[in-house]
Amino acid sequence: MKPQYSILIQWSKEDNKYIVSLPEFGPYAHTHGNTYADALKNGEEVLELLIEDYQAQGKPLPEPLTANVSFQFV
């Protein structure tokens, strides 16, 4: 199973664009987009590149900050 990493998207009034952070990969792992959809797409692309880079260098991937949890009420 592939690890689930966080993609944090915030609107920046100062830059007038969406800022995307990938917190598990550190403060410099970020990108941006002019629309929410672009920001999400760019974040996913950067995440894939970071994972490929870590694997190519033989570095262990960061631990995900969040777990994918589902609930069922019975």
N, CA, C and O atoms as a DFTB+ gen file, in Angstrom:
296 C
 N C O
     1  1       0.833      -1.197       0.000
     2  2       0.000       0.000       0.000
     3  2       0.873       1.254       0.000
     4  3       1.844       1.349       0.750
     5  1       0.513       2.208      -0.848
     6  2       1.270       3.443      -0.989
     7  2       0.998       4.378       0.195
     8  3      -0.151       4.508       0.619
     9  1       2.043       5.036       0.740
    10  2       1.798       5.965       1.852
    11  2       0.915       7.133       1.404
    12  3       0.971       7.554       0.248
    13  1       0.111       7.644       2.319
    14  2      -0.760       8.794       2.043
    15  2      -0.085      10.042       2.611
    16  3       0.075      10.157       3.826
    17  1       0.308      10.964       1.755
    18  2       0.950      12.187       2.216
    19  2      -0.004      13.370       2.148
    20  3      -0.952      13.377       1.363
    21  1       0.260      14.359       2.976
    22  2      -0.586      15.547       3.055
    23  2      -0.249      16.539       1.951
    24  3       0.918      16.757       1.627
    25  1      -1.288      17.136       1.381
    26  2      -1.130      18.264       0.468
    27  2      -1.968      19.389       1.061
    28  3      -3.195      19.298       1.099
    29  1      -1.312      20.445       1.522
    30  2      -1.986      21.565       2.167
    31  2      -2.076      22.717       1.172
    32  3      -1.058      23.162       0.641
    33  1      -3.296      23.203       0.918
    34  2      -3.500      24.295      -0.034
    35  2      -4.110      25.489       0.703
    36  3      -5.136      25.365       1.371
    37  1      -3.462      26.640       0.570
    38  2      -3.937      27.865       1.224
    39  2      -3.938      29.016       0.216
    40  3      -3.047      29.111      -0.628
    41  1      -4.937      29.881       0.310
    42  2      -4.986      31.064      -0.542
    43  2      -4.066      32.139       0.034
    44  3      -4.110      32.424       1.231
    45  1      -3.244      32.725      -0.812
    46  2      -2.354      33.814      -0.387
    47  2      -2.860      35.128      -0.979
    48  3      -2.805      35.339      -2.190
    49  1      -3.357      36.012      -0.100
    50  2      -3.801      37.337      -0.571
    51  2      -2.608      38.127      -1.110
    52  3      -2.721      38.864      -2.089
    53  1      -1.463      37.955      -0.445
    54  2      -0.254      38.693      -0.824
    55  2       0.201      38.331      -2.242
    56  3       0.532      39.210      -3.038
    57  1       0.213      37.029      -2.547
    58  2       0.667      36.570      -3.863
    59  2      -0.481      36.431      -4.863
    60  3      -0.250      36.273      -6.062
    61  1      -1.720      36.490      -4.365
    62  2      -2.910      36.332      -5.197
    63  2      -2.915      34.994      -5.939
    64  3      -3.243      34.925      -7.124
    65  1      -2.546      33.938      -5.217
    66  2      -2.554      32.583      -5.777
    67  2      -2.652      31.568      -4.647
    68  3      -2.523      31.919      -3.474
    69  1      -2.878      30.327      -5.001
    70  2      -2.928      29.241      -4.024
    71  2      -1.514      28.731      -3.789
    72  3      -0.779      28.450      -4.735
    73  1      -1.142      28.615      -2.524
    74  2       0.165      28.088      -2.142
    75  2      -0.034      26.650      -1.663
    76  3      -0.909      26.377      -0.842
    77  1       0.776      25.745      -2.178
    78  2       0.676      24.321      -1.856
    79  2       1.906      23.912      -1.058
    80  3       3.034      24.165      -1.480
    81  1       1.692      23.279       0.098
    82  2       2.792      22.770       0.923
    83  2       2.669      21.260       1.046
    84  3       1.566      20.716       1.093
    85  1       3.803      20.597       1.097
    86  2       3.872      19.147       1.304
    87  2       4.633      18.937       2.603
    88  3       5.836      18.676       2.576
    89  1       3.938      19.049       3.765
    90  2       4.606      19.155       5.067
    91  2       5.546      18.015       5.429
    92  3       6.557      18.252       6.091
    93  1       5.251      16.797       5.020
    94  2       6.126      15.674       5.381
    95  2       7.516      15.804       4.766
    96  3       8.482      15.242       5.283
    97  1       7.615      16.542       3.667
    98  2       8.890      16.648       2.959
    99  2       9.663      17.921       3.300
   100  3      10.672      18.222       2.662
   101  1       9.197      18.668       4.299
   102  2       9.947      19.819       4.784
   103  2       9.447      21.150       4.246
   104  3       8.581      21.191       3.372
   105  1      10.005      22.255       4.781
   106  2       9.503      23.594       4.476
   107  2       9.719      24.040       3.036
   108  3       9.035      24.950       2.568
   109  1      10.654      23.419       2.326
   110  2      10.936      23.857       0.960
   111  2      10.177      23.039      -0.085
   112  3      10.324      23.266      -1.286
   113  1       9.366      22.088       0.379
   114  2       8.569      21.267      -0.539
   115  2       7.236      21.964      -0.760
   116  3       6.260      21.721      -0.049
   117  1       7.217      22.836      -1.762
   118  2       5.988      23.570      -2.026
   119  2       5.915      23.988      -3.492
   120  3       6.907      23.949      -4.220
   121  1       4.731      24.382      -3.898
   122  2       4.484      24.888      -5.247
   123  2       3.294      25.830      -5.141
   124  3       2.913      26.220      -4.037
   125  1       2.706      26.197      -6.263
   126  2       1.549      27.097      -6.229
   127  2       0.677      26.862      -7.462
   128  3       1.033      26.086      -8.349
   129  1      -0.450      27.531      -7.506
   130  2      -1.339      27.472      -8.665
   131  2      -2.262      28.671      -8.663
   132  3      -2.565      29.227      -7.608
   133  1      -2.709      29.070      -9.839
   134  2      -3.607      30.214      -9.948
   135  2      -5.046      29.850      -9.607
   136  3      -5.827      30.705      -9.189
   137  1      -5.394      28.578      -9.786
   138  2      -6.712      28.095      -9.385
   139  2      -6.510      26.942      -8.413
   140  3      -5.420      26.376      -8.325
   141  1      -7.574      26.596      -7.681
   142  2      -7.477      25.482      -6.736
   143  2      -7.121      24.194      -7.474
   144  3      -6.280      23.424      -7.007
   145  1      -7.756      23.955      -8.624
   146  2      -7.491      22.740      -9.399
   147  2      -6.037      22.681      -9.854
   148  3      -5.401      21.630      -9.778
   149  1      -5.510      23.815     -10.328
   150  2      -4.098      23.864     -10.739
   151  2      -3.172      23.600      -9.559
   152  3      -2.183      22.879      -9.682
   153  1      -3.505      24.194      -8.411
   154  2      -2.680      24.012      -7.220
   155  2      -2.641      22.541      -6.819
   156  3      -1.574      22.012      -6.506
   157  1      -3.796      21.879      -6.827
   158  2      -3.857      20.468      -6.467
   159  2      -3.059      19.620      -7.458
   160  3      -2.295      18.743      -7.052
   161  1      -3.234      19.879      -8.751
   162  2      -2.505      19.128      -9.791
   163  2      -0.993      19.324      -9.631
   164  3      -0.224      18.365      -9.696
   165  1      -0.581      20.575      -9.423
   166  2       0.842      20.863      -9.243
   167  2       1.384      20.192      -7.982
   168  3       2.498      19.670      -7.984
   169  1       0.597      20.206      -6.907
   170  2       1.014      19.550      -5.671
   171  2       1.196      18.054      -5.858
   172  3       2.159      17.477      -5.353
   173  1       0.276      17.418      -6.582
   174  2       0.377      15.974      -6.838
   175  2       1.606      15.663      -7.687
   176  3       2.287      14.665      -7.450
   177  1       1.894      16.514      -8.679
   178  2       3.069      16.301      -9.530
   179  2       4.360      16.432      -8.725
   180  3       5.271      15.617      -8.870
   181  1       4.436      17.459      -7.877
   182  2       5.630      17.658      -7.046
   183  2       5.794      16.487      -6.084
   184  3       6.910      16.015      -5.868
   185  1       4.700      16.017      -5.507
   186  2       4.748      14.878      -4.591
   187  2       5.305      13.640      -5.289
   188  3       6.167      12.952      -4.742
   189  1       4.814      13.356      -6.498
   190  2       5.319      12.205      -7.259
   191  2       6.816      12.347      -7.537
   192  3       7.566      11.378      -7.415
   193  1       7.252      13.555      -7.909
   194  2       8.679      13.788      -8.187
   195  2       9.523      13.612      -6.932
   196  3      10.612      13.040      -6.991
   197  1       9.028      14.101      -5.793
   198  2       9.759      13.939      -4.539
   199  2       9.909      12.463      -4.173
   200  3      10.988      12.026      -3.771
   201  1       8.831      11.699      -4.313
   202  2       8.881      10.266      -4.005
   203  2       9.880       9.565      -4.921
   204  3      10.689       8.760      -4.460
   205  1       9.825       9.873      -6.224
   206  2      10.770       9.269      -7.180
   207  2      12.209       9.624      -6.824
   208  3      13.099       8.777      -6.896
   209  1      12.438      10.892      -6.436
   210  2      13.782      11.350      -6.088
   211  2      14.307      10.625      -4.852
   212  3      15.455      10.183      -4.831
   213  1      13.469      10.503      -3.823
   214  2      13.867       9.782      -2.610
   215  2      14.221       8.339      -2.950
   216  3      15.239       7.822      -2.490
   217  1      13.380       7.687      -3.757
   218  2      13.617       6.288      -4.104
   219  2      14.878       6.126      -4.944
   220  3      15.635       5.177      -4.743
   221  1      15.115       7.049      -5.891
   222  2      16.303       6.982      -6.743
   223  2      17.582       7.128      -5.916
   224  3      18.604       6.524      -6.239
   225  1      17.524       7.929      -4.851
   226  2      18.691       8.137      -3.992
   227  2      18.795       7.082      -2.891
   228  3      19.755       7.079      -2.120
   229  1      17.814       6.195      -2.818
   230  2      17.828       5.164      -1.788
   231  2      17.530       5.697      -0.398
   232  3      17.833       5.040       0.598
   233  1      16.936       6.892      -0.323
   234  2      16.598       7.494       0.971
   235  2      15.233       6.978       1.430
   236  3      14.342       6.777       0.605
   237  1      15.062       6.763       2.731
   238  2      13.744       6.339       3.216
   239  2      12.734       7.475       3.071
   240  3      13.057       8.639       3.306
   241  1      11.525       7.130       2.686
   242  2      10.470       8.128       2.558
   243  2      10.048       8.614       3.942
   244  3      10.090       7.846       4.903
   245  1       9.640       9.880       4.055
   246  2       9.154      10.381       5.349
   247  2       7.918       9.614       5.796
   248  3       7.178       9.068       4.977
   249  1       7.708       9.581       7.097
   250  2       6.493       8.969       7.646
   251  2       5.321       9.909       7.397
   252  3       5.439      11.112       7.632
   253  1       4.206       9.390       6.932
   254  2       3.034      10.259       6.753
   255  2       2.573      10.843       8.086
   256  3       2.616      10.168       9.114
   257  1       2.132      12.100       8.060
   258  2       1.649      12.768       9.269
   259  2       0.256      12.288       9.653
   260  3      -0.117      12.293      10.826
   261  1      -0.506      11.872       8.644
   262  2      -1.884      11.478       8.891
   263  2      -2.132      10.079       8.364
   264  3      -1.468       9.628       7.431
   265  1      -3.076       9.407       8.959
   266  2      -3.456       8.067       8.499
   267  2      -4.811       8.151       7.829
   268  3      -5.629       9.012       8.153
   269  1      -5.035       7.258       6.903
   270  2      -6.320       7.190       6.235
   271  2      -7.221       6.282       7.064
   272  3      -7.036       5.065       7.080
   273  1      -8.198       6.874       7.755
   274  2      -9.038       6.122       8.678
   275  2     -10.485       6.234       8.247
   276  3     -10.942       7.317       7.881
   277  1     -11.206       5.137       8.286
   278  2     -12.638       5.189       7.973
   279  2     -13.428       4.694       9.174
   280  3     -12.953       3.863       9.947
   281  1     -14.621       5.208       9.318
   282  2     -15.486       4.835      10.432
   283  2     -16.779       4.240       9.903
   284  3     -17.271       4.623       8.842
   285  1     -17.308       3.316      10.647
   286  2     -18.633       2.766      10.321
   287  2     -19.453       2.714      11.586
   288  3     -19.047       2.114      12.581
   289  1     -20.611       3.347      11.544
   290  2     -21.504       3.332      12.701
   291  2     -22.528       2.227      12.516
   292  3     -23.182       2.140      11.477
   293  1     -22.664       1.376      13.540
   294  2     -23.622       0.261      13.446
   295  2     -24.655       0.371      14.548
   296  3     -25.549      -0.471      14.642
